[in-house]
Amino acid sequence: MKGLGMTTPTIIRLPQVKLRTGLSRSTIYALIKAGQFRAPISLGARAVGWLESDIAEFIESRVKASRKAG
């Protein structure tokens, strides 16, 4: 299946999500509860992560919303 233009999804952990979004842990989880941020996926018993593409989509939506408002 290599070479067909398909890429493997990248999973990033909370520290990287915080760095990319500029949001705190508590804000991320509050947004998840409000349905405004994708919930993490389970990686194991005590580990979660987010798809990099979901985080990029969230950032892009915030940029678009900001530019519409301004």
mmCIF file as Biopython writes it, N, C-alpha, C and O atoms, coordinates in Angstrom:
data_model
#
loop_
_atom_site.group_PDB
_atom_site.id
_atom_site.type_symbol
_atom_site.label_atom_id
_atom_site.label_alt_id
_atom_site.label_comp_id
_atom_site.label_asym_id
_atom_site.label_entity_id
_atom_site.label_seq_id
_atom_site.pdbx_PDB_ins_code
_atom_site.Cartn_x
_atom_site.Cartn_y
_atom_site.Cartn_z
_atom_site.occupancy
_atom_site.B_iso_or_equiv
_atom_site.auth_seq_id
_atom_site.auth_asym_id
_atom_site.pdbx_PDB_model_num
ATOM 1   N N  . MET A ? 1  ? 0.800   -1.191 0.000  1.0 0.0 1  A 1 
ATOM 2   C CA . MET A ? 1  ? 0.000   0.000  0.000  1.0 0.0 1  A 1 
ATOM 3   C C  . MET A ? 1  ? 0.849   1.265  0.000  1.0 0.0 1  A 1 
ATOM 4   O O  . MET A ? 1  ? 0.303   2.365  -0.085 1.0 0.0 1  A 1 
ATOM 5   N N  . LYS A ? 2  ? 2.138   1.139  0.090  1.0 0.0 2  A 1 
ATOM 6   C CA . LYS A ? 2  ? 2.992   2.320  0.050  1.0 0.0 2  A 1 
ATOM 7   C C  . LYS A ? 2  ? 2.927   2.956  -1.325 1.0 0.0 2  A 1 
ATOM 8   O O  . LYS A ? 2  ? 2.752   2.284  -2.341 1.0 0.0 2  A 1 
ATOM 9   N N  . GLY A ? 3  ? 3.074   4.267  -1.323 1.0 0.0 3  A 1 
ATOM 10  C CA . GLY A ? 3  ? 3.108   4.975  -2.585 1.0 0.0 3  A 1 
ATOM 11  C C  . GLY A ? 3  ? 1.740   5.338  -3.142 1.0 0.0 3  A 1 
ATOM 12  O O  . GLY A ? 3  ? 1.649   5.857  -4.254 1.0 0.0 3  A 1 
ATOM 13  N N  . LEU A ? 4  ? 0.674   5.076  -2.393 1.0 0.0 4  A 1 
ATOM 14  C CA . LEU A ? 4  ? -0.659  5.390  -2.875 1.0 0.0 4  A 1 
ATOM 15  C C  . LEU A ? 4  ? -1.174  6.719  -2.347 1.0 0.0 4  A 1 
ATOM 16  O O  . LEU A ? 4  ? -2.365  7.013  -2.441 1.0 0.0 4  A 1 
ATOM 17  N N  . GLY A ? 5  ? -0.274  7.521  -1.790 1.0 0.0 5  A 1 
ATOM 18  C CA . GLY A ? 5  ? -0.678  8.824  -1.295 1.0 0.0 5  A 1 
ATOM 19  C C  . GLY A ? 5  ? -1.297  8.786  0.090  1.0 0.0 5  A 1 
ATOM 20  O O  . GLY A ? 5  ? -1.762  9.809  0.592  1.0 0.0 5  A 1 
ATOM 21  N N  . MET A ? 6  ? -1.308  7.620  0.706  1.0 0.0 6  A 1 
ATOM 22  C CA . MET A ? 6  ? -1.878  7.502  2.043  1.0 0.0 6  A 1 
ATOM 23  C C  . MET A ? 6  ? -0.786  7.758  3.077  1.0 0.0 6  A 1 
ATOM 24  O O  . MET A ? 6  ? 0.333   7.261  2.950  1.0 0.0 6  A 1 
ATOM 25  N N  . THR A ? 7  ? -1.120  8.532  4.091  1.0 0.0 7  A 1 
ATOM 26  C CA . THR A ? 7  ? -0.158  8.789  5.147  1.0 0.0 7  A 1 
ATOM 27  C C  . THR A ? 7  ? -0.667  8.189  6.445  1.0 0.0 7  A 1 
ATOM 28  O O  . THR A ? 7  ? -1.872  8.068  6.665  1.0 0.0 7  A 1 
ATOM 29  N N  . THR A ? 8  ? 0.261   7.822  7.285  1.0 0.0 8  A 1 
ATOM 30  C CA . THR A ? 8  ? -0.085  7.277  8.585  1.0 0.0 8  A 1 
ATOM 31  C C  . THR A ? 8  ? -0.428  8.425  9.519  1.0 0.0 8  A 1 
ATOM 32  O O  . THR A ? 8  ? 0.335   9.386  9.616  1.0 0.0 8  A 1 
ATOM 33  N N  . PRO A ? 9  ? -1.558  8.345  10.208 1.0 0.0 9  A 1 
ATOM 34  C CA . PRO A ? 9  ? -1.903  9.415  11.156 1.0 0.0 9  A 1 
ATOM 35  C C  . PRO A ? 9  ? -0.853  9.522  12.257 1.0 0.0 9  A 1 
ATOM 36  O O  . PRO A ? 9  ? -0.319  8.514  12.720 1.0 0.0 9  A 1 
ATOM 37  N N  . THR A ? 10 ? -0.567  10.742 12.667 1.0 0.0 10 A 1 
ATOM 38  C CA . THR A ? 10 ? 0.392   10.990 13.738 1.0 0.0 10 A 1 
ATOM 39  C C  . THR A ? 10 ? -0.372  11.322 15.006 1.0 0.0 10 A 1 
ATOM 40  O O  . THR A ? 10 ? -1.277  12.157 15.002 1.0 0.0 10 A 1 
ATOM 41  N N  . ILE A ? 11 ? 0.003   10.658 16.092 1.0 0.0 11 A 1 
ATOM 42  C CA . ILE A ? 11 ? -0.612  10.907 17.388 1.0 0.0 11 A 1 
ATOM 43  C C  . ILE A ? 11 ? 0.333   11.762 18.210 1.0 0.0 11 A 1 
ATOM 44  O O  . ILE A ? 11 ? 1.523   11.467 18.319 1.0 0.0 11 A 1 
ATOM 45  N N  . ILE A ? 12 ? -0.210  12.829 18.790 1.0 0.0 12 A 1 
ATOM 46  C CA . ILE A ? 12 ? 0.607   13.685 19.647 1.0 0.0 12 A 1 
ATOM 47  C C  . ILE A ? 12 ? 0.023   13.681 21.056 1.0 0.0 12 A 1 
ATOM 48  O O  . ILE A ? 12 ? -1.184  13.542 21.250 1.0 0.0 12 A 1 
ATOM 49  N N  . ARG A ? 13 ? 0.903   13.837 22.020 1.0 0.0 13 A 1 
ATOM 50  C CA . ARG A ? 13 ? 0.508   13.798 23.427 1.0 0.0 13 A 1 
ATOM 51  C C  . ARG A ? 13 ? 0.197   15.206 23.927 1.0 0.0 13 A 1 
ATOM 52  O O  . ARG A ? 13 ? 0.446   16.191 23.233 1.0 0.0 13 A 1 
ATOM 53  N N  . LEU A ? 14 ? -0.347  15.288 25.136 1.0 0.0 14 A 1 
ATOM 54  C CA . LEU A ? 14 ? -0.823  16.546 25.702 1.0 0.0 14 A 1 
ATOM 55  C C  . LEU A ? 14 ? 0.210   17.675 25.697 1.0 0.0 14 A 1 
ATOM 56  O O  . LEU A ? 14 ? -0.141  18.793 25.322 1.0 0.0 14 A 1 
ATOM 57  N N  . PRO A ? 15 ? 1.468   17.442 26.093 1.0 0.0 15 A 1 
ATOM 58  C CA . PRO A ? 15 ? 2.418   18.569 26.069 1.0 0.0 15 A 1 
ATOM 59  C C  . PRO A ? 15 ? 2.543   19.211 24.683 1.0 0.0 15 A 1 
ATOM 60  O O  . PRO A ? 15 ? 2.665   20.431 24.569 1.0 0.0 15 A 1 
ATOM 61  N N  . GLN A ? 16 ? 2.512   18.396 23.644 1.0 0.0 16 A 1 
ATOM 62  C CA . GLN A ? 16 ? 2.607   18.923 22.283 1.0 0.0 16 A 1 
ATOM 63  C C  . GLN A ? 16 ? 1.316   19.639 21.885 1.0 0.0 16 A 1 
ATOM 64  O O  . GLN A ? 16 ? 1.355   20.655 21.191 1.0 0.0 16 A 1 
ATOM 65  N N  . VAL A ? 17 ? 0.173   19.109 22.323 1.0 0.0 17 A 1 
ATOM 66  C CA . VAL A ? 17 ? -1.112  19.768 22.046 1.0 0.0 17 A 1 
ATOM 67  C C  . VAL A ? 17 ? -1.135  21.147 22.702 1.0 0.0 17 A 1 
ATOM 68  O O  . VAL A ? 17 ? -1.545  22.128 22.082 1.0 0.0 17 A 1 
ATOM 69  N N  . LYS A ? 18 ? -0.696  21.217 23.950 1.0 0.0 18 A 1 
ATOM 70  C CA . LYS A ? 18 ? -0.638  22.495 24.661 1.0 0.0 18 A 1 
ATOM 71  C C  . LYS A ? 18 ? 0.281   23.475 23.948 1.0 0.0 18 A 1 
ATOM 72  O O  . LYS A ? 18 ? -0.052  24.651 23.806 1.0 0.0 18 A 1 
ATOM 73  N N  . LEU A ? 19 ? 1.423   22.998 23.504 1.0 0.0 19 A 1 
ATOM 74  C CA . LEU A ? 19 ? 2.387   23.848 22.807 1.0 0.0 19 A 1 
ATOM 75  C C  . LEU A ? 19 ? 1.806   24.384 21.501 1.0 0.0 19 A 1 
ATOM 76  O O  . LEU A ? 19 ? 1.939   25.571 21.200 1.0 0.0 19 A 1 
ATOM 77  N N  . ARG A ? 20 ? 1.174   23.527 20.738 1.0 0.0 20 A 1 
ATOM 78  C CA . ARG A ? 20 ? 0.650   23.935 19.435 1.0 0.0 20 A 1 
ATOM 79  C C  . ARG A ? 20 ? -0.554  24.865 19.534 1.0 0.0 20 A 1 
ATOM 80  O O  . ARG A ? 20 ? -0.710  25.774 18.719 1.0 0.0 20 A 1 
ATOM 81  N N  . THR A ? 21 ? -1.401  24.639 20.530 1.0 0.0 21 A 1 
ATOM 82  C CA . THR A ? 21 ? -2.617  25.449 20.640 1.0 0.0 21 A 1 
ATOM 83  C C  . THR A ? 21 ? -2.441  26.675 21.517 1.0 0.0 21 A 1 
ATOM 84  O O  . THR A ? 21 ? -3.173  27.653 21.367 1.0 0.0 21 A 1 
ATOM 85  N N  . GLY A ? 22 ? -1.485  26.636 22.424 1.0 0.0 22 A 1 
ATOM 86  C CA . GLY A ? 22 ? -1.317  27.719 23.381 1.0 0.0 22 A 1 
ATOM 87  C C  . GLY A ? 22 ? -2.320  27.658 24.519 1.0 0.0 22 A 1 
ATOM 88  O O  . GLY A ? 22 ? -2.432  28.598 25.306 1.0 0.0 22 A 1 
ATOM 89  N N  . LEU A ? 23 ? -3.048  26.551 24.609 1.0 0.0 23 A 1 
ATOM 90  C CA . LEU A ? 23 ? -4.064  26.377 25.640 1.0 0.0 23 A 1 
ATOM 91  C C  . LEU A ? 23 ? -3.513  25.579 26.817 1.0 0.0 23 A 1 
ATOM 92  O O  . LEU A ? 23 ? -2.584  24.784 26.667 1.0 0.0 23 A 1 
ATOM 93  N N  . SER A ? 24 ? -4.099  25.803 27.983 1.0 0.0 24 A 1 
ATOM 94  C CA . SER A ? 24 ? -3.711  25.031 29.162 1.0 0.0 24 A 1 
ATOM 95  C C  . SER A ? 24 ? -4.448  23.692 29.164 1.0 0.0 24 A 1 
ATOM 96  O O  . SER A ? 24 ? -5.411  23.494 28.423 1.0 0.0 24 A 1 
ATOM 97  N N  . ARG A ? 25 ? -3.981  22.790 30.002 1.0 0.0 25 A 1 
ATOM 98  C CA . ARG A ? 25 ? -4.620  21.480 30.136 1.0 0.0 25 A 1 
ATOM 99  C C  . ARG A ? 25 ? -6.088  21.647 30.527 1.0 0.0 25 A 1 
ATOM 100 O O  . ARG A ? 25 ? -6.965  21.015 29.938 1.0 0.0 25 A 1 
ATOM 101 N N  . SER A ? 26 ? -6.352  22.490 31.511 1.0 0.0 26 A 1 
ATOM 102 C CA . SER A ? 26 ? -7.731  22.657 31.983 1.0 0.0 26 A 1 
ATOM 103 C C  . SER A ? 26 ? -8.626  23.247 30.896 1.0 0.0 26 A 1 
ATOM 104 O O  . SER A ? 26 ? -9.790  22.863 30.784 1.0 0.0 26 A 1 
ATOM 105 N N  . THR A ? 27 ? -8.107  24.164 30.105 1.0 0.0 27 A 1 
ATOM 106 C CA . THR A ? 27 ? -8.893  24.745 29.015 1.0 0.0 27 A 1 
ATOM 107 C C  . THR A ? 27 ? -9.186  23.702 27.946 1.0 0.0 27 A 1 
ATOM 108 O O  . THR A ? 27 ? -10.300 23.644 27.426 1.0 0.0 27 A 1 
ATOM 109 N N  . ILE A ? 28 ? -8.206  22.887 27.617 1.0 0.0 28 A 1 
ATOM 110 C CA . ILE A ? 28 ? -8.408  21.825 26.623 1.0 0.0 28 A 1 
ATOM 111 C C  . ILE A ? 28 ? -9.532  20.900 27.071 1.0 0.0 28 A 1 
ATOM 112 O O  . ILE A ? 28 ? -10.433 20.592 26.291 1.0 0.0 28 A 1 
ATOM 113 N N  . TYR A ? 29 ? -9.480  20.456 28.324 1.0 0.0 29 A 1 
ATOM 114 C CA . TYR A ? 29 ? -10.509 19.538 28.812 1.0 0.0 29 A 1 
ATOM 115 C C  . TYR A ? 29 ? -11.869 20.218 28.965 1.0 0.0 29 A 1 
ATOM 116 O O  . TYR A ? 29 ? -12.898 19.563 28.801 1.0 0.0 29 A 1 
ATOM 117 N N  . ALA A ? 30 ? -11.898 21.507 29.273 1.0 0.0 30 A 1 
ATOM 118 C CA . ALA A ? 30 ? -13.165 22.248 29.322 1.0 0.0 30 A 1 
ATOM 119 C C  . ALA A ? 30 ? -13.775 22.340 27.920 1.0 0.0 30 A 1 
ATOM 120 O O  . ALA A ? 30 ? -14.987 22.197 27.755 1.0 0.0 30 A 1 
ATOM 121 N N  . LEU A ? 31 ? -12.936 22.579 26.921 1.0 0.0 31 A 1 
ATOM 122 C CA . LEU A ? 31 ? -13.418 22.636 25.539 1.0 0.0 31 A 1 
ATOM 123 C C  . LEU A ? 31 ? -13.919 21.272 25.072 1.0 0.0 31 A 1 
ATOM 124 O O  . LEU A ? 31 ? -14.895 21.191 24.327 1.0 0.0 31 A 1 
ATOM 125 N N  . ILE A ? 32 ? -13.256 20.204 25.506 1.0 0.0 32 A 1 
ATOM 126 C CA . ILE A ? 32 ? -13.716 18.849 25.173 1.0 0.0 32 A 1 
ATOM 127 C C  . ILE A ? 32 ? -15.109 18.637 25.761 1.0 0.0 32 A 1 
ATOM 128 O O  . ILE A ? 32 ? -16.013 18.157 25.077 1.0 0.0 32 A 1 
ATOM 129 N N  . LYS A ? 33 ? -15.273 18.996 27.020 1.0 0.0 33 A 1 
ATOM 130 C CA . LYS A ? 33 ? -16.566 18.831 27.697 1.0 0.0 33 A 1 
ATOM 131 C C  . LYS A ? 33 ? -17.658 19.633 27.001 1.0 0.0 33 A 1 
ATOM 132 O O  . LYS A ? 33 ? -18.807 19.197 26.938 1.0 0.0 33 A 1 
ATOM 133 N N  . ALA A ? 34 ? -17.303 20.806 26.480 1.0 0.0 34 A 1 
ATOM 134 C CA . ALA A ? 34 ? -18.262 21.671 25.780 1.0 0.0 34 A 1 
ATOM 135 C C  . ALA A ? 34 ? -18.490 21.245 24.329 1.0 0.0 34 A 1 
ATOM 136 O O  . ALA A ? 34 ? -19.321 21.830 23.635 1.0 0.0 34 A 1 
ATOM 137 N N  . GLY A ? 35 ? -17.761 20.233 23.870 1.0 0.0 35 A 1 
ATOM 138 C CA . GLY A ? 35 ? -17.910 19.761 22.501 1.0 0.0 35 A 1 
ATOM 139 C C  . GLY A ? 35 ? -17.212 20.626 21.469 1.0 0.0 35 A 1 
ATOM 140 O O  . GLY A ? 35 ? -17.544 20.568 20.285 1.0 0.0 35 A 1 
ATOM 141 N N  . GLN A ? 36 ? -16.244 21.431 21.908 1.0 0.0 36 A 1 
ATOM 142 C CA . GLN A ? 36 ? -15.547 22.341 21.006 1.0 0.0 36 A 1 
ATOM 143 C C  . GLN A ? 36 ? -14.129 21.896 20.671 1.0 0.0 36 A 1 
ATOM 144 O O  . GLN A ? 36 ? -13.423 22.579 19.929 1.0 0.0 36 A 1 
ATOM 145 N N  . PHE A ? 37 ? -13.712 20.763 21.209 1.0 0.0 37 A 1 
ATOM 146 C CA . PHE A ? 37 ? -12.359 20.251 20.980 1.0 0.0 37 A 1 
ATOM 147 C C  . PHE A ? 37 ? -12.476 18.739 20.936 1.0 0.0 37 A 1 
ATOM 148 O O  . PHE A ? 37 ? -13.178 18.144 21.754 1.0 0.0 37 A 1 
ATOM 149 N N  . ARG A ? 38 ? -11.800 18.119 19.997 1.0 0.0 38 A 1 
ATOM 150 C CA . ARG A ? 38 ? -11.879 16.666 19.868 1.0 0.0 38 A 1 
ATOM 151 C C  . ARG A ? 38 ? -11.362 15.967 21.113 1.0 0.0 38 A 1 
ATOM 152 O O  . ARG A ? 38 ? -10.350 16.372 21.684 1.0 0.0 38 A 1 
ATOM 153 N N  . ALA A ? 39 ? -12.052 14.926 21.529 1.0 0.0 39 A 1 
ATOM 154 C CA . ALA A ? 39 ? -11.614 14.124 22.666 1.0 0.0 39 A 1 
ATOM 155 C C  . ALA A ? 39 ? -10.376 13.326 22.263 1.0 0.0 39 A 1 
ATOM 156 O O  . ALA A ? 39 ? -10.209 12.987 21.091 1.0 0.0 39 A 1 
ATOM 157 N N  . PRO A ? 40 ? -9.516  13.027 23.223 1.0 0.0 40 A 1 
ATOM 158 C CA . PRO A ? 40 ? -8.327  12.242 22.907 1.0 0.0 40 A 1 
ATOM 159 C C  . PRO A ? 40 ? -8.690  10.792 22.628 1.0 0.0 40 A 1 
ATOM 160 O O  . PRO A ? 40 ? -9.779  10.328 22.964 1.0 0.0 40 A 1 
ATOM 161 N N  . ILE A ? 41 ? -7.759  10.095 22.011 1.0 0.0 41 A 1 
ATOM 162 C CA . ILE A ? 41 ? -7.931  8.664  21.793 1.0 0.0 41 A 1 
ATOM 163 C C  . ILE A ? 41 ? -7.082  7.919  22.807 1.0 0.0 41 A 1 
ATOM 164 O O  . ILE A ? 41 ? -6.002  8.374  23.183 1.0 0.0 41 A 1 
ATOM 165 N N  . SER A ? 42 ? -7.570  6.790  23.237 1.0 0.0 42 A 1 
ATOM 166 C CA . SER A ? 42 ? -6.865  5.994  24.238 1.0 0.0 42 A 1 
ATOM 167 C C  . SER A ? 42 ? -5.687  5.270  23.590 1.0 0.0 42 A 1 
ATOM 168 O O  . SER A ? 42 ? -5.824  4.638  22.542 1.0 0.0 42 A 1 
ATOM 169 N N  . LEU A ? 43 ? -4.536  5.377  24.233 1.0 0.0 43 A 1 
ATOM 170 C CA . LEU A ? 43 ? -3.336  4.695  23.745 1.0 0.0 43 A 1 
ATOM 171 C C  . LEU A ? 43 ? -2.981  3.510  24.634 1.0 0.0 43 A 1 
ATOM 172 O O  . LEU A ? 43 ? -2.181  2.656  24.253 1.0 0.0 43 A 1 
ATOM 173 N N  . GLY A ? 44 ? -3.567  3.466  25.793 1.0 0.0 44 A 1 
ATOM 174 C CA . GLY A ? 44 ? -3.284  2.417  26.759 1.0 0.0 44 A 1 
ATOM 175 C C  . GLY A ? 44 ? -4.043  2.701  28.037 1.0 0.0 44 A 1 
ATOM 176 O O  . GLY A ? 44 ? -4.925  3.558  28.073 1.0 0.0 44 A 1 
ATOM 177 N N  . ALA A ? 45 ? -3.695  1.980  29.081 1.0 0.0 45 A 1 
ATOM 178 C CA . ALA A ? 45 ? -4.409  2.104  30.350 1.0 0.0 45 A 1 
ATOM 179 C C  . ALA A ? 45 ? -4.362  3.522  30.914 1.0 0.0 45 A 1 
ATOM 180 O O  . ALA A ? 45 ? -5.355  4.002  31.461 1.0 0.0 45 A 1 
ATOM 181 N N  . ARG A ? 46 ? -3.228  4.190  30.787 1.0 0.0 46 A 1 
ATOM 182 C CA . ARG A ? 46 ? -3.086  5.534  31.364 1.0 0.0 46 A 1 
ATOM 183 C C  . ARG A ? 46 ? -2.473  6.527  30.383 1.0 0.0 46 A 1 
ATOM 184 O O  . ARG A ? 46 ? -1.776  7.459  30.784 1.0 0.0 46 A 1 
ATOM 185 N N  . ALA A ? 47 ? -2.734  6.324  29.117 1.0 0.0 47 A 1 
ATOM 186 C CA . ALA A ? 47 ? -2.142  7.211  28.113 1.0 0.0 47 A 1 
ATOM 187 C C  . ALA A ? 47 ? -3.173  7.560  27.040 1.0 0.0 47 A 1 
ATOM 188 O O  . ALA A ? 47 ? -3.902  6.699  26.546 1.0 0.0 47 A 1 
ATOM 189 N N  . VAL A ? 48 ? -3.211  8.839  26.699 1.0 0.0 48 A 1 
ATOM 190 C CA . VAL A ? 48 ? -4.084  9.304  25.622 1.0 0.0 48 A 1 
ATOM 191 C C  . VAL A ? 48 ? -3.283  10.198 24.681 1.0 0.0 48 A 1 
ATOM 192 O O  . VAL A ? 48 ? -2.207  10.685 25.027 1.0 0.0 48 A 1 
ATOM 193 N N  . GLY A ? 49 ? -3.818  10.399 23.511 1.0 0.0 49 A 1 
ATOM 194 C CA . GLY A ? 49 ? -3.189  11.289 22.543 1.0 0.0 49 A 1 
ATOM 195 C C  . GLY A ? 49 ? -4.240  11.809 21.581 1.0 0.0 49 A 1 
ATOM 196 O O  . GLY A ? 49 ? -5.379  11.341 21.565 1.0 0.0 49 A 1 
ATOM 197 N N  . TRP A ? 50 ? -3.847  12.761 20.799 1.0 0.0 50 A 1 
ATOM 198 C CA . TRP A ? 50 ? -4.739  13.368 19.812 1.0 0.0 50 A 1 
ATOM 199 C C  . TRP A ? 50 ? -4.141  13.176 18.428 1.0 0.0 50 A 1 
ATOM 200 O O  . TRP A ? 50 ? -2.922  13.131 18.266 1.0 0.0 50 A 1 
ATOM 201 N N  . LEU A ? 51 ? -5.009  13.064 17.435 1.0 0.0 51 A 1 
ATOM 202 C CA . LEU A ? 51 ? -4.521  13.026 16.063 1.0 0.0 51 A 1 
ATOM 203 C C  . LEU A ? 51 ? -4.008  14.417 15.709 1.0 0.0 51 A 1 
ATOM 204 O O  . LEU A ? 51 ? -4.676  15.421 15.955 1.0 0.0 51 A 1 
ATOM 205 N N  . GLU A ? 52 ? -2.838  14.458 15.141 1.0 0.0 52 A 1 
ATOM 206 C CA . GLU A ? 52 ? -2.233  15.728 14.744 1.0 0.0 52 A 1 
ATOM 207 C C  . GLU A ? 52 ? -3.159  16.492 13.801 1.0 0.0 52 A 1 
ATOM 208 O O  . GLU A ? 52 ? -3.252  17.718 13.870 1.0 0.0 52 A 1 
ATOM 209 N N  . SER A ? 53 ? -3.834  15.769 12.931 1.0 0.0 53 A 1 
ATOM 210 C CA . SER A ? 53 ? -4.742  16.409 11.974 1.0 0.0 53 A 1 
ATOM 211 C C  . SER A ? 53 ? -5.929  17.072 12.676 1.0 0.0 53 A 1 
ATOM 212 O O  . SER A ? 53 ? -6.403  18.115 12.226 1.0 0.0 53 A 1 
ATOM 213 N N  . ASP A ? 54 ? -6.414  16.484 13.768 1.0 0.0 54 A 1 
ATOM 214 C CA . ASP A ? 54 ? -7.508  17.096 14.531 1.0 0.0 54 A 1 
ATOM 215 C C  . ASP A ? 54 ? -7.069  18.408 15.169 1.0 0.0 54 A 1 
ATOM 216 O O  . ASP A ? 54 ? -7.833  19.372 15.211 1.0 0.0 54 A 1 
ATOM 217 N N  . ILE A ? 55 ? -5.841  18.440 15.662 1.0 0.0 55 A 1 
ATOM 218 C CA . ILE A ? 55 ? -5.324  19.653 16.293 1.0 0.0 55 A 1 
ATOM 219 C C  . ILE A ? 55 ? -5.114  20.739 15.237 1.0 0.0 55 A 1 
ATOM 220 O O  . ILE A ? 55 ? -5.431  21.905 15.472 1.0 0.0 55 A 1 
ATOM 221 N N  . ALA A ? 56 ? -4.585  20.362 14.090 1.0 0.0 56 A 1 
ATOM 222 C CA . ALA A ? 56 ? -4.393  21.325 12.999 1.0 0.0 56 A 1 
ATOM 223 C C  . ALA A ? 56 ? -5.739  21.892 12.545 1.0 0.0 56 A 1 
ATOM 224 O O  . ALA A ? 56 ? -5.848  23.083 12.253 1.0 0.0 56 A 1 
ATOM 225 N N  . GLU A ? 57 ? -6.752  21.045 12.488 1.0 0.0 57 A 1 
ATOM 226 C CA . GLU A ? 57 ? -8.097  21.483 12.099 1.0 0.0 57 A 1 
ATOM 227 C C  . GLU A ? 57 ? -8.668  22.461 13.133 1.0 0.0 57 A 1 
ATOM 228 O O  . GLU A ? 57 ? -9.291  23.457 12.765 1.0 0.0 57 A 1 
ATOM 229 N N  . PHE A ? 58 ? -8.461  22.181 14.410 1.0 0.0 58 A 1 
ATOM 230 C CA . PHE A ? 58 ? -8.922  23.079 15.473 1.0 0.0 58 A 1 
ATOM 231 C C  . PHE A ? 58 ? -8.257  24.446 15.335 1.0 0.0 58 A 1 
ATOM 232 O O  . PHE A ? 58 ? -8.927  25.477 15.407 1.0 0.0 58 A 1 
ATOM 233 N N  . ILE A ? 59 ? -6.952  24.452 15.139 1.0 0.0 59 A 1 
ATOM 234 C CA . ILE A ? 59 ? -6.217  25.715 15.003 1.0 0.0 59 A 1 
ATOM 235 C C  . ILE A ? 59 ? -6.726  26.494 13.791 1.0 0.0 59 A 1 
ATOM 236 O O  . ILE A ? 59 ? -6.958  27.700 13.878 1.0 0.0 59 A 1 
ATOM 237 N N  . GLU A ? 60 ? -6.897  25.814 12.678 1.0 0.0 60 A 1 
ATOM 238 C CA . GLU A ? 60 ? -7.382  26.468 11.458 1.0 0.0 60 A 1 
ATOM 239 C C  . GLU A ? 60 ? -8.773  27.058 11.669 1.0 0.0 60 A 1 
ATOM 240 O O  . GLU A ? 60 ? -9.059  28.156 11.192 1.0 0.0 60 A 1 
ATOM 241 N N  . SER A ? 61 ? -9.639  26.338 12.380 1.0 0.0 61 A 1 
ATOM 242 C CA . SER A ? 61 ? -10.987 26.857 12.629 1.0 0.0 61 A 1 
ATOM 243 C C  . SER A ? 61 ? -10.941 28.105 13.501 1.0 0.0 61 A 1 
ATOM 244 O O  . SER A ? 61 ? -11.740 29.023 13.316 1.0 0.0 61 A 1 
ATOM 245 N N  . ARG A ? 62 ? -10.011 28.140 14.448 1.0 0.0 62 A 1 
ATOM 246 C CA . ARG A ? 62 ? -9.866  29.321 15.303 1.0 0.0 62 A 1 
ATOM 247 C C  . ARG A ? 62 ? -9.337  30.512 14.508 1.0 0.0 62 A 1 
ATOM 248 O O  . ARG A ? 62 ? -9.763  31.646 14.726 1.0 0.0 62 A 1 
ATOM 249 N N  . VAL A ? 63 ? -8.419  30.259 13.596 1.0 0.0 63 A 1 
ATOM 250 C CA . VAL A ? 63 ? -7.883  31.333 12.752 1.0 0.0 63 A 1 
ATOM 251 C C  . VAL A ? 63 ? -9.001  31.906 11.879 1.0 0.0 63 A 1 
ATOM 252 O O  . VAL A ? 63 ? -9.155  33.124 11.785 1.0 0.0 63 A 1 
ATOM 253 N N  . LYS A ? 64 ? -9.777  31.032 11.245 1.0 0.0 64 A 1 
ATOM 254 C CA . LYS A ? 64 ? -10.873 31.493 10.383 1.0 0.0 64 A 1 
ATOM 255 C C  . LYS A ? 64 ? -11.906 32.281 11.173 1.0 0.0 64 A 1 
ATOM 256 O O  . LYS A ? 64 ? -12.368 33.328 10.719 1.0 0.0 64 A 1 
ATOM 257 N N  . ALA A ? 65 ? -12.273 31.788 12.353 1.0 0.0 65 A 1 
ATOM 258 C CA . ALA A ? 65 ? -13.261 32.484 13.185 1.0 0.0 65 A 1 
ATOM 259 C C  . ALA A ? 65 ? -12.742 33.846 13.621 1.0 0.0 65 A 1 
ATOM 260 O O  . ALA A ? 65 ? -13.499 34.816 13.675 1.0 0.0 65 A 1 
ATOM 261 N N  . SER A ? 66 ? -11.473 33.917 13.926 1.0 0.0 66 A 1 
ATOM 262 C CA . SER A ? 66 ? -10.865 35.169 14.361 1.0 0.0 66 A 1 
ATOM 263 C C  . SER A ? 66 ? -10.860 36.197 13.234 1.0 0.0 66 A 1 
ATOM 264 O O  . SER A ? 66 ? -11.102 37.382 13.465 1.0 0.0 66 A 1 
ATOM 265 N N  . ARG A ? 67 ? -10.589 35.748 12.040 1.0 0.0 67 A 1 
ATOM 266 C CA . ARG A ? 67 ? -10.524 36.665 10.894 1.0 0.0 67 A 1 
ATOM 267 C C  . ARG A ? 67 ? -11.901 37.136 10.466 1.0 0.0 67 A 1 
ATOM 268 O O  . ARG A ? 67 ? -12.045 38.249 9.961  1.0 0.0 67 A 1 
ATOM 269 N N  . LYS A ? 68 ? -12.916 36.301 10.661 1.0 0.0 68 A 1 
ATOM 270 C CA . LYS A ? 68 ? -14.287 36.710 10.350 1.0 0.0 68 A 1 
ATOM 271 C C  . LYS A ? 68 ? -14.755 37.781 11.326 1.0 0.0 68 A 1 
ATOM 272 O O  . LYS A ? 68 ? -15.422 38.742 10.941 1.0 0.0 68 A 1 
ATOM 273 N N  . ALA A ? 69 ? -14.396 37.602 12.595 1.0 0.0 69 A 1 
ATOM 274 C CA . ALA A ? 69 ? -14.848 38.521 13.647 1.0 0.0 69 A 1 
ATOM 275 C C  . ALA A ? 69 ? -14.158 39.879 13.548 1.0 0.0 69 A 1 
ATOM 276 O O  . ALA A ? 69 ? -14.732 40.900 13.925 1.0 0.0 69 A 1 
ATOM 277 N N  . GLY A ? 70 ? -12.920 39.887 13.038 1.0 0.0 70 A 1 
ATOM 278 C CA . GLY A ? 70 ? -12.153 41.125 13.026 1.0 0.0 70 A 1 
ATOM 279 C C  . GLY A ? 70 ? -12.308 41.883 11.791 1.0 0.0 70 A 1 
ATOM 280 O O  . GLY A ? 70 ? -11.715 42.951 11.644 1.0 0.0 70 A 1 
#
